Amino acid sequence: MLRKGFTLLEVLVALAVITFALSAIIRVTGLNANNALYLENKTFANWVAVNIITETRLQAKVPSVKKGSVEMAKREWFWELKILDTMDSSLKRIEVAVKLNPDDERHLVNVIGFMPTNK
């Protein structure tokens, strides 16, 4: 009598292959989710920095170093502004660094802009 079907060994090998494939898919999905969150944070941080540079350009007088926070996308972003002299006396360099946590050493973005001096 001829039996049709799989042996126990064949079933175990098939389950092992499926397990490895599913674990790889889950890992890749997790990495993609982390990457999407990182890119979202970088995008919002860049928008915050550009907004700070624009606001600085519109102000009449700005201190050389300034810190603050702003809410965007239902999160609080912490920024630090530095205004530096350049080799061209008619221009000032604006540097804005943005981070999510005020205690973080590393910034999400550092954006540089320029503005004319008020002479």
TIFIVEX-354292 format. One record per atom (N, C-alpha, C): residue in three letters; x, y, z. Coordinates in steps of 0.05 Angstrom, whole numbers, plus 32768, in hexadecimal, padded with zeros to 4 digits. Layout:
residues N
ALAXYZ...
***
This chain:
residues 119
MET80117FE98000MET800080008000MET801280198000LEU800C802C7FEELEU801C80447FEALEU800F805B7FF9ARG801E8068800BARG8013807E801AARG801B8098800ELYS800880AB800CLYS800E80C58001LYS800E80D98018GLY802080EC8017GLY80228100802CGLY803F81078031PHE804381178046PHE805D8120804EPHE806681118067THR8080810E8068THR808B81028081THR808E81188096LEU8092811080AELEU8096812380C4LEU80AE813580BFLEU80C3812A80B5LEU80DC813980AFLEU80D6814E809AGLU80C781488085GLU80C1815B8070GLU80B08172807BVAL809D816B808CVAL808C81808099VAL809D819280AALEU80B0818780BALEU80C1819780CBLEU80D381AA80BBVAL80DE81A080A5VAL80EF81B08094VAL80DF81C78088ALA80C681C1807FALA80B581D68073ALA80AE81EB8088LEU80A981E380A1LEU80A381F680B6LEU80BB820780BDALA80D381FB80BCALA80EB820B80C2ALA80F0822080ACVAL80EB82198093VAL80EF822C807DVAL80DA82438080ILE80C2823C8086ILE80AD8251808AILE80B4826380A1THR80BE825780B7THR80C6826780CFTHR80DC827B80C8PHE80F0827280BAPHE8106828480B2PHE80FC829A80A0ALA80EB8293808DALA80E082A7807AALA80CF82BC8088LEU80BE82B3809ALEU80AD82C680A9LEU80BD82D880BCSER80D182CD80C8SER80E282DD80DASER80F182F380CAALA80FA82EC80B2ALA8107830080A1ALA80F483168098ILE80DB830E8092ILE80C78322808AILE80C1833480A1ILE80BE832980B9ILE80B8833A80D0ILE80CE834D80D6ARG80E7834480D4ARG80FE835580D9ARG80FF836C80C5VAL80FB836680ABVAL80FC837B8097VAL80E6838F809BTHR80CF838680A2THR80B8839780A7THR80BE83AA80BFGLY80CA839F80D4GLY80D183B080EBGLY80E683C580E3LEU80FA83BD80D4LEU810E83D080CBLEU810283E680BAASN80F083DF80A8ASN80E383F38097ASN80D2840780A8ALA80C583FD80BDALA80B5840E80CEALA80C7842180DDASN80DE841780E7ASN80F1842980F5ASN80FC843E80E2ASN8102843680CAASN810D844980B6ASN80F9845E80AFALA80E0845680ACALA80CB846A80A6ALA80C8847E80BDLEU80C9847580D5LEU80C7848780ECLEU80DE849B80EDTYR80F6849080E8TYR810E84A180E8TYR810C84B680D2LEU810484AF80BALEU810184C280A5LEU80EB84D780AAGLU80D684CE80B7GLU80C184E180BFGLU80CB84F580D3ASN80DA84EC80E7ASN80E684FE80FAASN80F9851280EELYS810A850880DBLYS811D851A80CELYS810E852F80BDTHR80F8852780B0THR80E9853A80A0THR80DD855080B1PHE80D0854880C7PHE80C4855C80D9PHE80D9856E80E5ALA80F0856280EDALA8105857280F9ALA8110858680E5ASN8112857E80CCASN811B859180B7ASN810785A880B4TRP80EE85A280B4TRP80D985B780B2TRP80DB85CA80C9VAL80DF85BF80E1VAL80E285D180F9VAL80FA85E380F5ALA811085D980ECALA812985E980E8ALA812485FF80D3VAL811885F880BDVAL8113860B80A8VAL8100862180B2ASN80EC861980C2ASN80DA862D80CEASN80E9864180E1ILE80FB863680F1ILE810A86478103ILE811C865A80F4ILE8128865080DEILE8139866280CEILE8128867880C1THR8111867180B8THR80FF868580ACTHR80F6869A80C0GLU80EE869180D8GLU80E786A380EDGLU80FE86B580F5THR811686AA80F6THR812D86BA80FDTHR813386D080E8ARG812F86C980CFARG813386DD80BAARG811F86F480BCLEU810886EE80C6LEU80F3870280C8LEU80F5871480E0GLN8105870C80F4GLN8109871C810CGLN811D87328108ALA811987488116ALA812B875F8113ALA8146875A8121LYS814587508139LYS815E874B8148LYS815C87308156VAL817187208153VAL81708705815EVAL818A8701816DPRO818986F48185PRO81A286EE8193PRO81B286D98184SER81CC86D8818ASER81DD86C6817BSER81D886A88181VAL81CD86A28199VAL81C6868681A0VAL81AA868781ADLYS819A867581A4LYS817F867481AELYS8175865781AELYS8166864F81C3LYS815B863481C4LYS813D863681C8GLY812F862181C0GLY8112862081C4GLY8106860681BDSER80EC860581BDSER80DE85ED81B5SER80C585F681A6VAL80BB85E48195VAL80A385EA8185VAL809485CF8181GLU807A85D1817EGLU806A85B9817AGLU806485B7815CMET8069859F8151MET806285998136MET805B857B8134ALA804685758127ALA803D85598123ALA8038854C813FLYS802C855B8150LYS80258551816BLYS803D8548817BARG805585538175ARG806D854D8185ARG807C8567818AGLU808B856781A0GLU809B857E81A7GLU80B7857A819CTRP80C1858F818DTRP80DB858E8181TRP80EC85A4818FPHE8105859D8195PHE811785AF81A3PHE812C85B8818FTRP813185D2818FTRP814385DE817BTRP815785F18189GLU816D85F4817BGLU818286078184GLU818B8617816BLEU818B8631816ELEU819286438159LEU81AC8650815FLYS81BE8651814BLYS81D78661814ELYS81D986738136ILE81E1868C813BILE81E5869F8125ILE820386A68126LEU821086A28110LEU822D86A6810FLEU823486BA80F9ASP824B86C780FCASP825586D980E8ASP826086C880D1THR826186D480B9THR826D86C780A2THR828486D98098MET829286D08084MET82A786E08079MET829C86F8806AASP828386F68061ASP8275870C8055ASP8266871C806ASER826E8734806FSER826287448085SER8244874A8081SER823A87468069SER821E874B8064SER820C87338069LEU8219871C8070LEU820A87048075LEU820F86F88091LYS81FB86EC809CLYS81FD86DD80B5LYS81F686C080AFARG820386AD80BCARG81FD869180B9ARG81EA868880D0ILE81D5867A80C8ILE81C2867080DCILE81C4865280DDGLU81C9864780F5GLU81CA862A80F8GLU81B48622810CVAL81A4860F8103VAL818E86058114VAL819185E78117ALA819285DD8130ALA819385C08136ALA817985B98144VAL816D85A2813CVAL8154859A8146VAL8156857D8151LYS814985798168LYS8148855E8173LYS812D85598181LEU812685408186LEU810D85398193LEU810E853B81B1ASN8125853681BCASN8128853581D9ASN813D854981E1PRO8137855B81F4PRO814B856F81FBPRO816585648207ASP8164854C8211ASP817C853F821DASP818D85308209ASP8183852D81F0ASP8193851F81DCASP81AC852E81D5GLU81C2851F81D1GLU81DB852B81C8GLU81DA853181AAARG81CD851F819CARG81CD8520817FARG81B4852D8174HIS81B7853E8160HIS81A1854B8153HIS8196853B813CLEU817C853D8137LEU81718530811FLEU817A853E8106VAL817985598106VAL8182856880EFVAL8192858080F8ASN81A3858980E6ASN81B185A380E9ASN81AD85B180CEVAL81A085C880CFVAL819A85D780B6VAL81A885F180B8ILE81B385F980A1ILE81C2861280A0ILE81B58625808CGLY81B2863E8093GLY81A786528082GLY81B7866C8084PHE81B1867F8074PHE81BF86998075PHE81AA86AF8075MET81B286C68081MET81A086DD8080MET81B286F6807EPRO81A7870B8073PRO81B687248071PRO81B88731808DTHR81CE87408091THR81D1874F80A9THR81C0876880A8ASN81B8877280BEASN81A8878A80C0ASN81BB87A280C4LYS81C487AE80AFLYS81D687C580B2LYS81C987DE80A7
***
